[in-house]
Amino acid sequence: MSDVSDLLAQANDQIRTADNKEKLLSLLATYKRILERDPSNYEALWSLGRYNVVMVLAYTESRREREKHNLDAIKYCEQAMDTHPEFKELRANGKRVGEACAVLSKREIAPLYYWYAATGSYWKECLSFPQRIRNMHLTASIMKAMKRMLEIDPTWAGGHPYYAWGFYYTTIPRILGGNLKKAEEFIDKAVEAGPKWLYARWGRAKYVYTRKKDKEAFREDMEWVVSQDPLEADSPYPANVHFQRDATQMLSHIDDYF
């Protein structure tokens, strides 16, 4: 295994300045260089999952771009989870991620989360309706991954597993189980678990309070997001930049939502 400490240090420096698309692409390139030296480097693999997801969230403008970065995130997260021997064996024997993730531990929760996020985005934003029908197995795997994360540690990374369930209840139709009350309860738990993470308050305002038509609660959460130092928050700087830009934009058009 080659020494990659210099490149990991470079990546950590880049994270603290990646405030646009070009810088984020450069960060992804650094992690890929790490894999050229050390193909199973766990930190690089799951980080490629995370920052490809951020790329989709913040900077992709076309379906083709979203598809590329979602598929990259899925690929690298699966390779990160493959560093767990039992998971790798189950996958080699034909089990889908949703089934194989039952053996994962807290060590692998990061790639499992970003696999969930990328797979959900890919299914929803990149596939046509007929393609979704043919790939319904993805939704089953997503649900199993969400359940497994709750089992492993619902407070991980400022409550990401809680947030996943909250977001789920805001996006599915009511007839299929969509429930704004449950959504708010789960995202509230994420806010409590990660008081210095920006994503949960941003998501609560964007996906819950706009639907509840609670203008003042929306304003309070979004103004809090904007007021934070993006370098000091617990959530990663490249994502914080997006949350703050989006919050600023939504606040400037607040009357469009209420």
C-alpha positions as protocol buffer text, in pm:
chain_id: "A"
residue {
  index: 1
  type: MET
  ca { x: 0 y: 0 z: 0 }
}
residue {
  index: 2
  type: SER
  ca { x: 147 y: 334 z: -105 }
}
residue {
  index: 3
  type: ASP
  ca { x: 173 y: 628 z: 135 }
}
residue {
  index: 4
  type: VAL
  ca { x: -103 y: 873 z: 51 }
}
residue {
  index: 5
  type: SER
  ca { x: -77 y: 1101 z: 355 }
}
residue {
  index: 6
  type: ASP
  ca { x: 38 y: 1392 z: 139 }
}
residue {
  index: 7
  type: LEU
  ca { x: -266 y: 1366 z: -87 }
}
residue {
  index: 8
  type: LEU
  ca { x: -504 y: 1321 z: 206 }
}
residue {
  index: 9
  type: ALA
  ca { x: -360 y: 1637 z: 361 }
}
residue {
  index: 10
  type: GLN
  ca { x: -405 y: 1814 z: 28 }
}
residue {
  index: 11
  type: ALA
  ca { x: -767 y: 1699 z: 10 }
}
residue {
  index: 12
  type: ASN
  ca { x: -834 y: 1824 z: 363 }
}
residue {
  index: 13
  type: ASP
  ca { x: -693 y: 2165 z: 267 }
}
residue {
  index: 14
  type: GLN
  ca { x: -907 y: 2170 z: -46 }
}
residue {
  index: 15
  type: ILE
  ca { x: -1223 y: 2092 z: 151 }
}
residue {
  index: 16
  type: ARG
  ca { x: -1182 y: 2420 z: 341 }
}
residue {
  index: 17
  type: THR
  ca { x: -1179 y: 2626 z: 21 }
}
residue {
  index: 18
  type: ALA
  ca { x: -1413 y: 2432 z: -213 }
}
residue {
  index: 19
  type: ASP
  ca { x: -1676 y: 2700 z: -263 }
}
residue {
  index: 20
  type: ASN
  ca { x: -1748 y: 2654 z: -634 }
}
residue {
  index: 21
  type: LYS
  ca { x: -1784 y: 2382 z: -895 }
}
residue {
  index: 22
  type: GLU
  ca { x: -1426 y: 2396 z: -1023 }
}
residue {
  index: 23
  type: LYS
  ca { x: -1276 y: 2364 z: -675 }
}
residue {
  index: 24
  type: LEU
  ca { x: -1507 y: 2077 z: -590 }
}
residue {
  index: 25
  type: LEU
  ca { x: -1408 y: 1897 z: -911 }
}
residue {
  index: 26
  type: SER
  ca { x: -1044 y: 1950 z: -815 }
}
residue {
  index: 27
  type: LEU
  ca { x: -1113 y: 1792 z: -474 }
}
residue {
  index: 28
  type: LEU
  ca { x: -1270 y: 1491 z: -643 }
}
residue {
  index: 29
  type: ALA
  ca { x: -963 y: 1463 z: -866 }
}
residue {
  index: 30
  type: THR
  ca { x: -734 y: 1457 z: -562 }
}
residue {
  index: 31
  type: TYR
  ca { x: -928 y: 1168 z: -410 }
}
residue {
  index: 32
  type: LYS
  ca { x: -904 y: 981 z: -740 }
}
residue {
  index: 33
  type: ARG
  ca { x: -527 y: 1031 z: -736 }
}
residue {
  index: 34
  type: ILE
  ca { x: -524 y: 870 z: -391 }
}
residue {
  index: 35
  type: LEU
  ca { x: -700 y: 566 z: -535 }
}
residue {
  index: 36
  type: GLU
  ca { x: -439 y: 542 z: -811 }
}
residue {
  index: 37
  type: ARG
  ca { x: -181 y: 479 z: -534 }
}
residue {
  index: 38
  type: ASP
  ca { x: -409 y: 294 z: -293 }
}
residue {
  index: 39
  type: PRO
  ca { x: -722 y: 155 z: -466 }
}
residue {
  index: 40
  type: SER
  ca { x: -889 y: 46 z: -141 }
}
residue {
  index: 41
  type: ASN
  ca { x: -826 y: 362 z: 58 }
}
residue {
  index: 42
  type: TYR
  ca { x: -1139 y: 385 z: 270 }
}
residue {
  index: 43
  type: GLU
  ca { x: -1132 y: 760 z: 336 }
}
residue {
  index: 44
  type: ALA
  ca { x: -1093 y: 844 z: -31 }
}
residue {
  index: 45
  type: LEU
  ca { x: -1367 y: 602 z: -136 }
}
residue {
  index: 46
  type: TRP
  ca { x: -1638 y: 726 z: 96 }
}
residue {
  index: 47
  type: SER
  ca { x: -1531 y: 1088 z: 49 }
}
residue {
  index: 48
  type: LEU
  ca { x: -1579 y: 1048 z: -326 }
}
residue {
  index: 49
  type: GLY
  ca { x: -1929 y: 934 z: -238 }
}
residue {
  index: 50
  type: ARG
  ca { x: -1992 y: 1238 z: -19 }
}
residue {
  index: 51
  type: TYR
  ca { x: -1856 y: 1502 z: -253 }
}
residue {
  index: 52
  type: ASN
  ca { x: -2016 y: 1359 z: -565 }
}
residue {
  index: 53
  type: VAL
  ca { x: -2345 y: 1387 z: -374 }
}
residue {
  index: 54
  type: VAL
  ca { x: -2260 y: 1751 z: -291 }
}
residue {
  index: 55
  type: MET
  ca { x: -2184 y: 1808 z: -659 }
}
residue {
  index: 56
  type: VAL
  ca { x: -2530 y: 1681 z: -753 }
}
residue {
  index: 57
  type: LEU
  ca { x: -2694 y: 1890 z: -483 }
}
residue {
  index: 58
  type: ALA
  ca { x: -2514 y: 2215 z: -557 }
}
residue {
  index: 59
  type: TYR
  ca { x: -2370 y: 2231 z: -906 }
}
residue {
  index: 60
  type: THR
  ca { x: -2522 y: 1993 z: -1161 }
}
residue {
  index: 61
  type: GLU
  ca { x: -2734 y: 2159 z: -1425 }
}
residue {
  index: 62
  type: SER
  ca { x: -2823 y: 1873 z: -1657 }
}
residue {
  index: 63
  type: ARG
  ca { x: -2963 y: 1526 z: -1618 }
}
residue {
  index: 64
  type: ARG
  ca { x: -2647 y: 1386 z: -1774 }
}
residue {
  index: 65
  type: GLU
  ca { x: -2429 y: 1556 z: -1510 }
}
residue {
  index: 66
  type: ARG
  ca { x: -2653 y: 1436 z: -1228 }
}
residue {
  index: 67
  type: GLU
  ca { x: -2642 y: 1084 z: -1364 }
}
residue {
  index: 68
  type: LYS
  ca { x: -2262 y: 1086 z: -1389 }
}
residue {
  index: 69
  type: HIS
  ca { x: -2203 y: 1211 z: -1036 }
}
residue {
  index: 70
  type: ASN
  ca { x: -2473 y: 996 z: -881 }
}
residue {
  index: 71
  type: LEU
  ca { x: -2334 y: 684 z: -1047 }
}
residue {
  index: 72
  type: ASP
  ca { x: -1982 y: 778 z: -938 }
}
residue {
  index: 73
  type: ALA
  ca { x: -2103 y: 823 z: -581 }
}
residue {
  index: 74
  type: ILE
  ca { x: -2279 y: 486 z: -589 }
}
residue {
  index: 75
  type: LYS
  ca { x: -1973 y: 312 z: -730 }
}
residue {
  index: 76
  type: TYR
  ca { x: -1727 y: 454 z: -478 }
}
residue {
  index: 77
  type: CYS
  ca { x: -1959 y: 399 z: -182 }
}
residue {
  index: 78
  type: GLU
  ca { x: -2005 y: 35 z: -280 }
}
residue {
  index: 79
  type: GLN
  ca { x: -1627 y: -2 z: -304 }
}
residue {
  index: 80
  type: ALA
  ca { x: -1594 y: 155 z: 43 }
}
residue {
  index: 81
  type: MET
  ca { x: -1851 y: -87 z: 184 }
}
residue {
  index: 82
  type: ASP
  ca { x: -1665 y: -371 z: 13 }
}
residue {
  index: 83
  type: THR
  ca { x: -1381 y: -313 z: 261 }
}
residue {
  index: 84
  type: HIS
  ca { x: -1609 y: -498 z: 505 }
}
residue {
  index: 85
  type: PRO
  ca { x: -1531 y: -866 z: 424 }
}
residue {
  index: 86
  type: GLU
  ca { x: -1879 y: -1004 z: 498 }
}
residue {
  index: 87
  type: PHE
  ca { x: -2048 y: -736 z: 292 }
}
residue {
  index: 88
  type: LYS
  ca { x: -1813 y: -803 z: 3 }
}
residue {
  index: 89
  type: GLU
  ca { x: -1882 y: -1174 z: 20 }
}
residue {
  index: 90
  type: LEU
  ca { x: -2258 y: -1124 z: 25 }
}
residue {
  index: 91
  type: ARG
  ca { x: -2235 y: -894 z: -277 }
}
residue {
  index: 92
  type: ALA
  ca { x: -2017 y: -1148 z: -459 }
}
residue {
  index: 93
  type: ASN
  ca { x: -2290 y: -1405 z: -394 }
}
residue {
  index: 94
  type: GLY
  ca { x: -2555 y: -1190 z: -558 }
}
residue {
  index: 95
  type: LYS
  ca { x: -2707 y: -1000 z: -267 }
}
residue {
  index: 96
  type: ARG
  ca { x: -2818 y: -642 z: -331 }
}
residue {
  index: 97
  type: VAL
  ca { x: -2683 y: -359 z: -117 }
}
residue {
  index: 98
  type: GLY
  ca { x: -3009 y: -341 z: 79 }
}
residue {
  index: 99
  type: GLU
  ca { x: -2971 y: -701 z: 188 }
}
residue {
  index: 100
  type: ALA
  ca { x: -2594 y: -703 z: 237 }
}
residue {
  index: 101
  type: CYS
  ca { x: -2593 y: -384 z: 447 }
}
residue {
  index: 102
  type: ALA
  ca { x: -2736 y: -583 z: 738 }
}
residue {
  index: 103
  type: VAL
  ca { x: -2379 y: -685 z: 827 }
}
residue {
  index: 104
  type: LEU
  ca { x: -2230 y: -335 z: 819 }
}
residue {
  index: 105
  type: SER
  ca { x: -2107 y: -161 z: 1133 }
}
residue {
  index: 106
  type: LYS
  ca { x: -2078 y: 202 z: 1237 }
}
residue {
  index: 107
  type: ARG
  ca { x: -1748 y: 219 z: 1049 }
}
residue {
  index: 108
  type: GLU
  ca { x: -1936 y: 183 z: 720 }
}
residue {
  index: 109
  type: ILE
  ca { x: -2230 y: 412 z: 793 }
}
residue {
  index: 110
  type: ALA
  ca { x: -2080 y: 701 z: 592 }
}
residue {
  index: 111
  type: PRO
  ca { x: -2066 y: 515 z: 258 }
}
residue {
  index: 112
  type: LEU
  ca { x: -2403 y: 357 z: 334 }
}
residue {
  index: 113
  type: TYR
  ca { x: -2557 y: 703 z: 383 }
}
residue {
  index: 114
  type: TYR
  ca { x: -2408 y: 851 z: 69 }
}
residue {
  index: 115
  type: TRP
  ca { x: -2502 y: 538 z: -126 }
}
residue {
  index: 116
  type: TYR
  ca { x: -2862 y: 593 z: -8 }
}
residue {
  index: 117
  type: ALA
  ca { x: -2850 y: 962 z: -106 }
}
residue {
  index: 118
  type: ALA
  ca { x: -2700 y: 902 z: -449 }
}
residue {
  index: 119
  type: THR
  ca { x: -2922 y: 605 z: -530 }
}
residue {
  index: 120
  type: GLY
  ca { x: -3234 y: 797 z: -430 }
}
residue {
  index: 121
  type: SER
  ca { x: -3132 y: 1094 z: -642 }
}
residue {
  index: 122
  type: TYR
  ca { x: -3044 y: 869 z: -936 }
}
residue {
  index: 123
  type: TRP
  ca { x: -3378 y: 688 z: -920 }
}
residue {
  index: 124
  type: LYS
  ca { x: -3582 y: 1006 z: -884 }
}
residue {
  index: 125
  type: GLU
  ca { x: -3395 y: 1252 z: -1107 }
}
residue {
  index: 126
  type: CYS
  ca { x: -3215 y: 1045 z: -1370 }
}
residue {
  index: 127
  type: LEU
  ca { x: -3451 y: 762 z: -1466 }
}
residue {
  index: 128
  type: SER
  ca { x: -3757 y: 786 z: -1688 }
}
residue {
  index: 129
  type: PHE
  ca { x: -4085 y: 643 z: -1561 }
}
residue {
  index: 130
  type: PRO
  ca { x: -4040 y: 310 z: -1747 }
}
residue {
  index: 131
  type: GLN
  ca { x: -3683 y: 288 z: -1615 }
}
residue {
  index: 132
  type: ARG
  ca { x: -3810 y: 345 z: -1261 }
}
residue {
  index: 133
  type: ILE
  ca { x: -4055 y: 59 z: -1301 }
}
residue {
  index: 134
  type: ARG
  ca { x: -3775 y: -169 z: -1419 }
}
residue {
  index: 135
  type: ASN
  ca { x: -3557 y: -62 z: -1127 }
}
residue {
  index: 136
  type: MET
  ca { x: -3806 y: -85 z: -841 }
}
residue {
  index: 137
  type: HIS
  ca { x: -3553 y: -303 z: -659 }
}
residue {
  index: 138
  type: LEU
  ca { x: -3359 y: 17 z: -594 }
}
residue {
  index: 139
  type: THR
  ca { x: -3639 y: 158 z: -380 }
}
residue {
  index: 140
  type: ALA
  ca { x: -3645 y: -160 z: -173 }
}
residue {
  index: 141
  type: SER
  ca { x: -3269 y: -138 z: -118 }
}
residue {
  index: 142
  type: ILE
  ca { x: -3296 y: 231 z: -26 }
}
residue {
  index: 143
  type: MET
  ca { x: -3555 y: 154 z: 241 }
}
residue {
  index: 144
  type: LYS
  ca { x: -3342 y: -127 z: 385 }
}
residue {
  index: 145
  type: ALA
  ca { x: -3040 y: 104 z: 394 }
}
residue {
  index: 146
  type: MET
  ca { x: -3242 y: 369 z: 579 }
}
residue {
  index: 147
  type: LYS
  ca { x: -3359 y: 114 z: 834 }
}
residue {
  index: 148
  type: ARG
  ca { x: -3007 y: -20 z: 883 }
}
residue {
  index: 149
  type: MET
  ca { x: -2868 y: 329 z: 948 }
}
residue {
  index: 150
  type: LEU
  ca { x: -3127 y: 383 z: 1222 }
}
residue {
  index: 151
  type: GLU
  ca { x: -3019 y: 53 z: 1377 }
}
residue {
  index: 152
  type: ILE
  ca { x: -2648 y: 138 z: 1361 }
}
residue {
  index: 153
  type: ASP
  ca { x: -2659 y: 494 z: 1496 }
}
residue {
  index: 154
  type: PRO
  ca { x: -2945 y: 737 z: 1428 }
}
residue {
  index: 155
  type: THR
  ca { x: -2738 y: 1030 z: 1563 }
}
residue {
  index: 156
  type: TRP
  ca { x: -2443 y: 972 z: 1328 }
}
residue {
  index: 157
  type: ALA
  ca { x: -2305 y: 1288 z: 1165 }
}
residue {
  index: 158
  type: GLY
  ca { x: -2553 y: 1520 z: 1327 }
}
residue {
  index: 159
  type: GLY
  ca { x: -2849 y: 1288 z: 1282 }
}
residue {
  index: 160
  type: HIS
  ca { x: -2823 y: 1202 z: 912 }
}
residue {
  index: 161
  type: PRO
  ca { x: -3021 y: 877 z: 955 }
}
residue {
  index: 162
  type: TYR
  ca { x: -3302 y: 1072 z: 1124 }
}
residue {
  index: 163
  type: TYR
  ca { x: -3292 y: 1328 z: 845 }
}
residue {
  index: 164
  type: ALA
  ca { x: -3313 y: 1057 z: 579 }
}
residue {
  index: 165
  type: TRP
  ca { x: -3644 y: 944 z: 726 }
}
residue {
  index: 166
  type: GLY
  ca { x: -3771 y: 1299 z: 763 }
}
residue {
  index: 167
  type: PHE
  ca { x: -3690 y: 1375 z: 400 }
}
residue {
  index: 168
  type: TYR
  ca { x: -3858 y: 1050 z: 295 }
}
residue {
  index: 169
  type: TYR
  ca { x: -4185 y: 1148 z: 463 }
}
residue {
  index: 170
  type: THR
  ca { x: -4182 y: 1488 z: 286 }
}
residue {
  index: 171
  type: THR
  ca { x: -4131 y: 1344 z: -61 }
}
residue {
  index: 172
  type: ILE
  ca { x: -4365 y: 1049 z: -95 }
}
residue {
  index: 173
  type: PRO
  ca { x: -4735 y: 1106 z: -169 }
}
residue {
  index: 174
  type: ARG
  ca { x: -4970 y: 1096 z: 127 }
}
residue {
  index: 175
  type: ILE
  ca { x: -5149 y: 794 z: -19 }
}
residue {
  index: 176
  type: LEU
  ca { x: -4818 y: 603 z: 0 }
}
residue {
  index: 177
  type: GLY
  ca { x: -4740 y: 711 z: 354 }
}
residue {
  index: 178
  type: GLY
  ca { x: -4623 y: 1070 z: 321 }
}
residue {
  index: 179
  type: ASN
  ca { x: -4666 y: 1239 z: 655 }
}
residue {
  index: 180
  type: LEU
  ca { x: -4558 y: 1594 z: 736 }
}
residue {
  index: 181
  type: LYS
  ca { x: -4591 y: 1540 z: 1111 }
}
residue {
  index: 182
  type: LYS
  ca { x: -4357 y: 1239 z: 1101 }
}
residue {
  index: 183
  type: ALA
  ca { x: -4121 y: 1431 z: 874 }
}
residue {
  index: 184
  type: GLU
  ca { x: -4097 y: 1716 z: 1122 }
}
residue {
  index: 185
  type: GLU
  ca { x: -4046 y: 1478 z: 1414 }
}
residue {
  index: 186
  type: PHE
  ca { x: -3754 y: 1305 z: 1243 }
}
residue {
  index: 187
  type: ILE
  ca { x: -3589 y: 1626 z: 1123 }
}
residue {
  index: 188
  type: ASP
  ca { x: -3632 y: 1781 z: 1469 }
}
residue {
  index: 189
  type: LYS
  ca { x: -3433 y: 1483 z: 1601 }
}
residue {
  index: 190
  type: ALA
  ca { x: -3162 y: 1555 z: 1347 }
}
residue {
  index: 191
  type: VAL
  ca { x: -3148 y: 1920 z: 1456 }
}
residue {
  index: 192
  type: GLU
  ca { x: -3114 y: 1806 z: 1817 }
}
residue {
  index: 193
  type: ALA
  ca { x: -2845 y: 1550 z: 1729 }
}
residue {
  index: 194
  type: GLY
  ca { x: -2645 y: 1799 z: 1523 }
}
residue {
  index: 195
  type: PRO
  ca { x: -2692 y: 2151 z: 1661 }
}
residue {
  index: 196
  type: LYS
  ca { x: -2385 y: 2276 z: 1473 }
}
residue {
  index: 197
  type: TRP
  ca { x: -2471 y: 2110 z: 1142 }
}
residue {
  index: 198
  type: LEU
  ca { x: -2634 y: 2337 z: 882 }
}
residue {
  index: 199
  type: TYR
  ca { x: -2816 y: 2080 z: 671 }
}
residue {
  index: 200
  type: ALA
  ca { x: -3095 y: 1986 z: 915 }
}
residue {
  index: 201
  type: ARG
  ca { x: -3227 y: 2337 z: 981 }
}
residue {
  index: 202
  type: TRP
  ca { x: -3195 y: 2416 z: 611 }
}
residue {
  index: 203
  type: GLY
  ca { x: -3390 y: 2102 z: 522 }
}
residue {
  index: 204
  type: ARG
  ca { x: -3653 y: 2160 z: 790 }
}
residue {
  index: 205
  type: ALA
  ca { x: -3721 y: 2509 z: 657 }
}
residue {
  index: 206
  type: LYS
  ca { x: -3714 y: 2405 z: 291 }
}
residue {
  index: 207
  type: TYR
  ca { x: -3914 y: 2083 z: 306 }
}
residue {
  index: 208
  type: VAL
  ca { x: -4129 y: 2110 z: 620 }
}
residue {
  index: 209
  type: TYR
  ca { x: -4201 y: 2473 z: 702 }
}
residue {
  index: 210
  type: THR
  ca { x: -4280 y: 2568 z: 342 }
}
residue {
  index: 211
  type: ARG
  ca { x: -4542 y: 2292 z: 336 }
}
residue {
  index: 212
  type: LYS
  ca { x: -4676 y: 2389 z: 678 }
}
residue {
  index: 213
  type: LYS
  ca { x: -4690 y: 2753 z: 563 }
}
residue {
  index: 214
  type: ASP
  ca { x: -4504 y: 2853 z: 878 }
}
residue {
  index: 215
  type: LYS
  ca { x: -4331 y: 3165 z: 754 }
}
residue {
  index: 216
  type: GLU
  ca { x: -4173 y: 3272 z: 1082 }
}
residue {
  index: 217
  type: ALA
  ca { x: -4028 y: 2928 z: 1159 }
}
residue {
  index: 218
  type: PHE
  ca { x: -3893 y: 2918 z: 802 }
}
residue {
  index: 219
  type: ARG
  ca { x: -3735 y: 3260 z: 845 }
}
residue {
  index: 220
  type: GLU
  ca { x: -3582 y: 3167 z: 1180 }
}
residue {
  index: 221
  type: ASP
  ca { x: -3416 y: 2848 z: 1048 }
}
residue {
  index: 222
  type: MET
  ca { x: -3290 y: 3000 z: 725 }
}
residue {
  index: 223
  type: GLU
  ca { x: -3155 y: 3312 z: 897 }
}
residue {
  index: 224
  type: TRP
  ca { x: -2974 y: 3084 z: 1142 }
}
residue {
  index: 225
  type: VAL
  ca { x: -2819 y: 2892 z: 851 }
}
residue {
  index: 226
  type: VAL
  ca { x: -2702 y: 3212 z: 683 }
}
residue {
  index: 227
  type: SER
  ca { x: -2556 y: 3351 z: 1007 }
}
residue {
  index: 228
  type: GLN
  ca { x: -2322 y: 3057 z: 1074 }
}
residue {
  index: 229
  type: ASP
  ca { x: -1951 y: 3049 z: 995 }
}
residue {
  index: 230
  type: PRO
  ca { x: -1933 y: 2782 z: 723 }
}
residue {
  index: 231
  type: LEU
  ca { x: -1579 y: 2689 z: 826 }
}
residue {
  index: 232
  type: GLU
  ca { x: -1668 y: 2639 z: 1192 }
}
residue {
  index: 233
  type: ALA
  ca { x: -1989 y: 2439 z: 1151 }
}
residue {
  index: 234
  type: ASP
  ca { x: -1967 y: 2063 z: 1196 }
}
residue {
  index: 235
  type: SER
  ca { x: -2106 y: 1997 z: 848 }
}
residue {
  index: 236
  type: PRO
  ca { x: -1848 y: 2007 z: 564 }
}
residue {
  index: 237
  type: TYR
  ca { x: -1764 y: 2344 z: 414 }
}
residue {
  index: 238
  type: PRO
  ca { x: -1846 y: 2261 z: 49 }
}
residue {
  index: 239
  type: ALA
  ca { x: -2200 y: 2163 z: 153 }
}
residue {
  index: 240
  type: ASN
  ca { x: -2235 y: 2459 z: 390 }
}
residue {
  index: 241
  type: VAL
  ca { x: -2164 y: 2697 z: 104 }
}
residue {
  index: 242
  type: HIS
  ca { x: -2457 y: 2549 z: -86 }
}
residue {
  index: 243
  type: PHE
  ca { x: -2693 y: 2556 z: 213 }
}
residue {
  index: 244
  type: GLN
  ca { x: -2613 y: 2921 z: 280 }
}
residue {
  index: 245
  type: ARG
  ca { x: -2651 y: 3026 z: -82 }
}
residue {
  index: 246
  type: ASP
  ca { x: -2981 y: 2844 z: -112 }
}
residue {
  index: 247
  type: ALA
  ca { x: -3106 y: 2986 z: 219 }
}
residue {
  index: 248
  type: THR
  ca { x: -3012 y: 3338 z: 111 }
}
residue {
  index: 249
  type: GLN
  ca { x: -3192 y: 3290 z: -221 }
}
residue {
  index: 250
  type: MET
  ca { x: -3506 y: 3153 z: -57 }
}
residue {
  index: 251
  type: LEU
  ca { x: -3514 y: 3429 z: 204 }
}
residue {
  index: 252
  type: SER
  ca { x: -3491 y: 3690 z: -70 }
}
residue {
  index: 253
  type: HIS
  ca { x: -3803 y: 3536 z: -230 }
}
residue {
  index: 254
  type: ILE
  ca { x: -3980 y: 3439 z: 91 }
}
residue {
  index: 255
  type: ASP
  ca { x: -4319 y: 3562 z: -25 }
}
residue {
  index: 256
  type: ASP
  ca { x: -4309 y: 3314 z: -313 }
}
residue {
  index: 257
  type: TYR
  ca { x: -4332 y: 3030 z: -61 }
}
residue {
  index: 258
  type: PHE
  ca { x: -4600 y: 3168 z: 172 }
}
